[in-house]
Amino acid sequence: MLRADTPGCAALLHANNAGSSLQPRPVIDAVLNYLALEQELGGYEAAIESAAAIQNVYDDLARLIGASTRQIAITDSATRAWNLALASVPFRPGDRILTSVAEYASNYLAFLQLQERVPVTVTPVPNDESGQLSLQALTDLMDDRVRLVAVTHVPTNGGLVNPAQAIGEVVAGSPALFLLDACQSVGQVPIDVTALKADMLTTTGRKYLRAPRGTGFLYVGDRALRELRPPLCDLFGAKWTSRDAYTLRDDARRFELYESNLASTLGLGAAARYAMDIGVERIWHRIRKLADRLRQALDAEDGITVVDQGDVRCGIVTFTVRGIDPAELAADLRPKRINIWHSSVESTRLDMEQRNLRSVARASVHCFNTESELDRLVEAIMVAR
Ligand SMILES: Cc1ncc(COP(=O)(O)O)c(C=O)c1O
């Protein structure tokens, strides 16, 4: 059923789900049907006709991560959601931000730009010997000046799953806010924002959730909703009540703008429903089984080194192949309709420099991949080298 639902996998061996996954039929249908409706009725009129379906998207995204509907804002990417979250924190000179070694480049770039405006310090929390964020180091670094703990759950460049719930426990007793970059984990790893004690969580649609490109969402917990204001908002996030005054919406949608791609929004909702219908626990179990098998098969080959870290490892499998550059390897496989990707030091500089890696090949599996596809992938890599 998983494969029958996924037209793309008939002709493709797609192991680039951490880049952008293949959409299942209900997602494709939701997008195409809405585009057709806009042509039939007009853009504004289609939105009125579909108001209930659009509202359901918020309910479904909330259900997916254990939030309530009023805590969800839809964005056009994970980075947009994350930037909004960061920009809404009223930093003061001397505030501290703690982050992870595995942090994604765009997050770190935003820290550097923030530091040009406000003198805050940014400290990456060291990893423990398994390669995940060290809870002891985090505990030791916490003090009253820590305003934000911003951590990546699953990095772009490896199978690591950072111990998000334990991190949330450490942050919870402090004045700091906890922002989790769950871009690579939503749709792959079961997420419950209450158990995570996250104040804000950001993710994208196109990766493990299998939604259309150009989608993402932001979760804003009740404390953050009380304390944080969007850096700027439009007439959707706020009401212009008199010449010199406005009132903000009281829900997370104060972070949205009026204009959005509603076809993609409906696709995002269909993707959340599809994942929940299968069961994220089941998806997670299947992905880990496939990824473990792939790691073992790659490790058994001479000249291939698997470089994943962490106690818990997910569907992202990273490795180096002696004698071939990772980007070249991905390009060699593409004409054979085999999709993998590569990740270089510019995407996760702190982690890659620490491990002396310039670039890694990345095969990221999803529940619709098969064991025989993995065998074929390893064979194709061996032919390419
Ligand atoms: C860990 C992580 N965070 C954030 C992002 C950015 O996501 P987006 O491209 O949707 O902005 C990525 C993208 O690969 C990522 O891997």
The ligand as an ORCA input file, in Angstrom:
! r2SCAN-3c Opt
* xyz 0 1
  C      18.117     20.460     10.440
  C      17.548     21.396      9.418
  N      17.027     22.562      9.818
  C      16.504     23.450      8.956
  C      16.499     23.191      7.598
  C      15.906     24.205      6.674
  O      14.681     23.774      6.149
  P      13.981     24.622      4.985
  O      14.818     24.389      3.754
  O      12.599     24.069      4.872
  O      13.992     26.031      5.385
  C      17.037     21.990      7.119
  C      17.038     21.711      5.678
  O      17.674     20.810      5.193
  C      17.574     21.059      8.058
  O      18.094     19.903      7.661
*
